[in-house]
Amino acid sequence: MAFKDHLEAICSSVEGAILSSVMGYDGIAVETTEQGAPGLDVPSLLVEYTALLGQVRSAATVLQSGSVEELVLSTERLTVFSRPLTADYFLLVALAPGANWGKARYLMRITAPRLRSEL
């Protein structure tokens, strides 16, 4: 199964999913699936979120708290989840308000090993 198939499966299974992406920590998207993100600058979101995740990873290293397993950023109009896949890549899912966070997190957890095996 291709990256796009996995990402589309996440988006189609979670009501309120806006996008899912396999990203490199360098800010370059490997593959992205959008379900409709009106008024959202998706390329900028992905790059800025990658920078934020990089800062969190650095802080975790400095604090010797272990590796980042999940990062959640919730704002008025968007909730973004990330889960590391490898040292170089991570999975990102963005949800609209009221979306099912639990289902999104579950699907990310079970999809991550499949994506990892394809990297």
C-alpha positions as CSV (number, residue, x, y, z in Angstrom):
1,M,0.0,0.0,0.0
2,A,1.3,3.5,-0.9
3,F,1.7,6.4,1.5
4,K,-1.2,8.1,-0.1
5,D,-3.5,5.1,0.5
6,H,-2.6,5.1,4.2
7,L,-3.1,8.8,4.6
8,E,-6.4,8.8,2.7
9,A,-7.6,5.9,5.0
10,I,-6.9,8.1,8.1
11,C,-8.7,11.1,6.6
12,S,-11.7,9.2,5.4
13,S,-12.1,7.3,8.7
14,V,-12.0,10.4,11.0
15,E,-14.9,12.8,10.6
16,G,-13.4,16.3,10.7
17,A,-10.0,15.3,9.4
18,I,-8.5,18.1,7.4
19,L,-5.2,16.6,6.2
20,S,-2.6,13.9,6.9
21,S,1.0,14.0,5.8
22,V,4.2,12.1,6.0
23,M,6.8,14.8,6.6
24,G,10.6,15.0,6.8
25,Y,12.1,16.9,9.8
26,D,13.6,19.0,7.1
27,G,10.1,20.5,6.4
28,I,9.6,18.7,3.1
29,A,6.4,16.7,2.7
30,V,6.8,13.2,1.3
31,E,3.1,12.8,0.7
32,T,0.0,14.8,1.8
33,T,-3.7,14.1,1.6
34,E,-6.1,17.0,2.1
35,Q,-9.8,16.7,2.8
36,G,-10.5,20.3,2.5
37,A,-8.8,23.0,4.4
38,P,-10.6,26.3,3.6
39,G,-8.6,29.3,4.3
40,L,-5.6,27.2,5.5
41,D,-2.2,27.7,4.0
42,V,-1.3,24.0,4.1
43,P,2.4,24.3,2.9
44,S,3.1,27.0,5.5
45,L,1.4,25.0,8.2
46,L,3.5,21.9,7.4
47,V,6.8,23.9,7.4
48,E,6.0,25.8,10.6
49,Y,4.8,22.7,12.4
50,T,8.0,20.9,11.4
51,A,10.0,23.8,13.0
52,L,8.0,23.6,16.2
53,L,8.4,19.9,16.4
54,G,12.2,20.3,15.9
55,Q,12.3,22.7,18.8
56,V,10.3,20.2,21.0
57,R,12.7,17.4,20.0
58,S,15.7,19.5,20.9
59,A,14.2,20.5,24.3
60,A,13.5,16.8,25.1
61,T,17.1,16.0,24.3
62,V,18.4,18.8,26.5
63,L,16.1,17.8,29.3
64,Q,17.0,14.1,28.9
65,S,13.3,13.3,29.0
66,G,13.4,10.8,26.3
67,S,12.2,10.9,22.7
68,V,9.0,12.7,21.7
69,E,6.2,10.1,21.1
70,E,3.4,12.5,20.2
71,L,2.9,16.2,20.0
72,V,-0.5,17.9,20.0
73,L,-1.1,21.6,19.1
74,S,-4.6,22.7,19.6
75,T,-5.9,26.1,18.5
76,E,-9.4,27.6,18.0
77,R,-9.7,26.4,14.4
78,L,-7.3,23.4,14.3
79,T,-5.8,20.5,16.2
80,V,-2.6,19.0,14.9
81,F,-1.1,15.7,16.0
82,S,2.3,14.4,15.1
83,R,3.9,11.0,15.7
84,P,7.5,10.1,14.8
85,L,8.0,7.4,12.2
86,T,11.8,7.4,12.1
87,A,14.7,9.7,13.0
88,D,14.0,11.6,9.8
89,Y,10.2,11.4,9.3
90,F,7.0,11.9,11.1
91,L,3.2,11.5,10.6
92,L,1.0,14.6,10.9
93,V,-2.8,14.7,11.1
94,A,-4.8,18.0,11.3
95,L,-8.4,18.0,12.6
96,A,-11.2,20.5,12.6
97,P,-12.8,21.4,16.0
98,G,-15.1,18.7,17.3
99,A,-13.3,15.9,15.4
100,N,-12.7,12.6,17.1
101,W,-9.3,12.9,18.6
102,G,-9.3,9.4,20.0
103,K,-10.0,7.8,16.7
104,A,-7.3,9.9,14.9
105,R,-4.7,9.0,17.6
106,Y,-5.6,5.4,17.3
107,L,-5.4,5.3,13.5
108,M,-2.0,7.2,13.7
109,R,-0.7,4.6,16.2
110,I,-1.7,1.6,14.1
111,T,-0.7,3.2,10.7
112,A,2.7,4.4,11.9
113,P,4.4,0.9,11.7
114,R,3.0,0.4,8.1
115,L,4.4,3.8,7.0
116,R,7.7,3.1,8.7
117,S,8.1,-0.1,6.8
118,E,7.7,1.7,3.5
119,L,10.2,4.4,4.3
